[in-house]
Amino acid sequence: MSSASAEQIKELARHSKVCGLDGDPSLPEKLRVLIHEADQNKRLLTDEEIHLCCGWSGLEAAPLAALQRQASELVDRARADLLKEQPQLMQPGGQLFPQERAEACWRDCFHFLRVSLYGTALLRTDVTDSEGMRCLAQLYALLDVPVPALLLALECLRLHSVTSYRKLGAGADAEALGDALSHLCIIIGNEMKRHDGAQR
């Protein structure tokens, strides 16, 4: 990697941002601030924060709080599904080899779920930051991230999350989470296509 590309990667990483909810003018300012603080710290919402968001949106808080506690396990299930489908990804020469690349992929899956959970608490499907996602697509291209595999993992994550959420008593609210994760997949796919088109 040249020093120029290393600097470029650093710059893109600085500007990559998934969550756009803190800039949504239709949300009350106190909730935008709450989401901004949680997102800056790359953390899930506390139970109290979930209750605040759900108190505003009308979503039932308890099933969502219970689902959040399964977040890491849900990512693990999606990872197992992906590696069962495409075991070559983690073998020498595969796009998720060595281990550090694989760990970065699972970490991204967790953060995509985290942001989708923010959106669910607020009953918002459009959870992304346009400019931040554009930078993320450029970063993925530079780092040769296997985006089709990532999108497959996210689809598995969506299915597991919605199923678990329903089992926890979410009912129709589970669709809000499914829609937020679907939105993320569409945006990632579109941004990668736009980036690839611009490179040609």
C-alpha positions as CSV (number, residue, x, y, z in Angstrom):
1,M,0.0,0.0,0.0
2,S,1.5,3.4,-1.0
3,S,1.6,6.2,1.6
4,A,-0.9,8.1,-0.5
5,S,-3.4,5.3,-0.4
6,A,-2.8,4.9,3.3
7,E,-3.6,8.5,3.8
8,Q,-6.6,8.2,1.6
9,I,-7.9,5.2,3.6
10,K,-7.4,7.2,6.9
11,E,-9.4,10.1,5.4
12,L,-12.2,8.0,4.1
13,A,-12.4,6.1,7.5
14,R,-12.7,9.5,9.2
15,H,-15.7,10.5,7.0
16,S,-17.4,7.1,6.7
17,K,-20.7,7.3,8.7
18,V,-23.6,4.9,8.6
19,C,-26.1,6.5,11.0
20,G,-28.0,9.6,9.7
21,L,-30.7,9.6,12.3
22,D,-29.0,12.3,14.3
23,G,-29.6,14.7,11.4
24,D,-33.3,13.8,10.9
25,P,-35.2,17.0,11.4
26,S,-38.5,15.1,11.9
27,L,-37.1,13.7,15.2
28,P,-37.2,15.7,18.5
29,E,-33.8,17.4,19.3
30,K,-33.4,15.4,22.5
31,L,-33.7,12.1,20.7
32,R,-31.3,13.3,17.9
33,V,-28.7,14.2,20.7
34,L,-29.3,10.8,22.3
35,I,-28.7,8.9,19.1
36,H,-25.7,11.1,18.2
37,E,-24.0,10.3,21.6
38,A,-24.7,6.6,21.3
39,D,-23.5,6.5,17.7
40,Q,-20.3,8.4,18.5
41,N,-19.5,5.8,21.1
42,K,-20.5,3.0,18.7
43,R,-22.7,1.5,21.4
44,L,-26.2,0.0,21.6
45,L,-28.9,2.1,23.4
46,T,-29.4,1.6,27.1
47,D,-32.8,0.2,28.2
48,E,-33.7,3.7,29.5
49,E,-32.8,5.2,26.1
50,I,-34.9,2.6,24.3
51,H,-37.8,3.5,26.5
52,L,-37.4,7.2,25.7
53,C,-37.3,6.5,21.9
54,C,-40.2,4.1,22.1
55,G,-42.2,6.4,24.2
56,W,-42.0,8.9,21.4
57,S,-42.5,6.5,18.5
58,G,-45.1,4.3,20.1
59,L,-43.1,1.1,19.6
60,E,-43.2,-1.5,22.4
61,A,-39.9,-1.1,24.3
62,A,-39.5,-4.5,26.1
63,P,-39.1,-6.8,23.1
64,L,-36.6,-4.4,21.5
65,A,-34.5,-4.2,24.7
66,A,-34.6,-8.0,24.9
67,L,-33.5,-8.3,21.2
68,Q,-30.6,-5.9,21.8
69,R,-29.2,-8.3,24.3
70,Q,-28.9,-10.9,21.6
71,A,-27.1,-8.6,19.1
72,S,-23.7,-10.4,19.3
73,E,-25.3,-13.8,19.1
74,L,-27.3,-12.7,16.0
75,V,-24.1,-11.6,14.2
76,D,-22.5,-14.9,15.1
77,R,-25.4,-16.8,13.5
78,A,-25.2,-14.7,10.3
79,R,-21.4,-15.3,10.3
80,A,-22.0,-19.1,10.6
81,D,-24.5,-19.0,7.7
82,L,-22.1,-17.0,5.4
83,L,-19.1,-19.3,6.1
84,K,-21.3,-22.4,5.6
85,E,-22.3,-21.0,2.2
86,Q,-18.8,-19.6,1.2
87,P,-16.1,-21.3,3.4
88,Q,-13.4,-20.3,0.9
89,L,-13.7,-16.6,2.1
90,M,-11.6,-17.3,5.2
91,Q,-9.1,-19.7,3.5
92,P,-5.7,-18.4,2.3
93,G,-6.3,-16.3,-0.8
94,G,-10.0,-15.7,0.3
95,Q,-11.3,-12.1,0.6
96,L,-11.8,-12.5,4.4
97,F,-8.2,-13.8,5.0
98,P,-6.3,-13.2,7.2
99,Q,-8.4,-13.2,10.4
100,E,-8.2,-9.4,10.8
101,R,-10.2,-8.9,7.6
102,A,-12.9,-11.3,8.8
103,E,-13.1,-9.6,12.2
104,A,-13.6,-6.3,10.5
105,C,-16.5,-7.7,8.5
106,W,-18.3,-9.1,11.5
107,R,-17.7,-5.8,13.3
108,D,-19.3,-4.0,10.5
109,C,-22.3,-6.4,10.6
110,F,-22.7,-5.6,14.3
111,H,-22.6,-1.8,13.7
112,F,-25.2,-2.1,10.8
113,L,-27.4,-4.0,13.2
114,R,-26.8,-1.4,15.9
115,V,-27.9,1.5,13.7
116,S,-30.9,-0.5,12.4
117,L,-31.9,-1.0,16.1
118,Y,-31.7,2.8,16.6
119,G,-34.0,3.2,13.6
120,T,-36.4,0.5,14.9
121,A,-36.8,2.3,18.3
122,L,-37.7,5.5,16.4
123,L,-39.8,3.7,13.7
124,R,-37.5,5.0,11.0
125,T,-36.5,2.9,8.0
126,D,-34.1,5.4,6.4
127,V,-31.3,5.2,8.9
128,T,-28.3,6.2,6.8
129,D,-26.1,9.2,6.3
130,S,-25.8,9.8,2.5
131,E,-22.3,11.4,2.4
132,G,-21.0,9.0,5.1
133,M,-22.3,6.0,3.1
134,R,-20.6,7.3,-0.1
135,C,-17.3,7.5,1.8
136,L,-17.9,4.0,3.2
137,A,-18.4,2.6,-0.3
138,Q,-15.1,4.2,-1.5
139,L,-13.4,2.8,1.6
140,Y,-14.8,-0.7,0.9
141,A,-13.5,-0.5,-2.7
142,L,-10.0,0.6,-1.7
143,L,-9.8,-2.2,0.9
144,D,-11.3,-4.8,-1.5
145,V,-14.1,-5.7,0.9
146,P,-16.1,-8.6,-0.5
147,V,-19.4,-6.6,-0.6
148,P,-21.6,-9.4,-2.1
149,A,-20.5,-11.6,0.8
150,L,-21.2,-8.8,3.3
151,L,-24.6,-8.3,1.8
152,L,-25.3,-12.0,2.1
153,A,-24.3,-11.9,5.8
154,L,-26.6,-8.9,6.3
155,E,-29.5,-10.7,4.7
156,C,-28.9,-13.7,7.0
157,L,-28.6,-11.2,9.9
158,R,-31.9,-9.6,8.9
159,L,-33.7,-13.0,8.8
160,H,-32.3,-14.1,12.2
161,S,-33.1,-10.7,13.8
162,V,-36.7,-10.5,12.6
163,T,-37.4,-14.1,13.6
164,S,-35.9,-13.5,17.1
165,Y,-37.7,-10.2,17.5
166,R,-41.0,-11.9,16.6
167,K,-40.4,-14.7,19.1
168,L,-39.8,-12.0,21.8
169,G,-43.3,-10.6,21.1
170,A,-42.6,-7.8,18.7
171,G,-45.5,-8.7,16.4
172,A,-45.7,-6.2,13.5
173,D,-42.9,-4.1,15.0
174,A,-40.5,-6.8,13.7
175,E,-41.1,-5.5,10.1
176,A,-39.6,-2.1,11.1
177,L,-36.3,-3.8,11.9
178,G,-36.4,-5.9,8.7
179,D,-37.1,-2.8,6.7
180,A,-34.2,-0.8,8.3
181,L,-31.8,-3.6,7.5
182,S,-33.1,-4.0,4.0
183,H,-32.7,-0.3,3.5
184,L,-29.1,-0.5,4.6
185,C,-28.4,-3.4,2.1
186,I,-30.0,-1.4,-0.7
187,I,-27.9,1.7,0.1
188,I,-24.6,-0.3,0.3
189,G,-25.4,-2.0,-3.0
190,N,-26.3,1.3,-4.7
191,E,-23.3,3.2,-3.4
192,M,-21.0,0.4,-4.6
193,K,-22.6,0.5,-8.1
194,R,-22.3,4.2,-8.2
195,H,-18.6,4.0,-7.2
196,D,-17.8,1.3,-9.7
197,G,-19.6,3.3,-12.4
198,A,-17.6,6.4,-11.6
199,Q,-14.3,4.4,-11.8
200,R,-15.0,3.2,-15.3
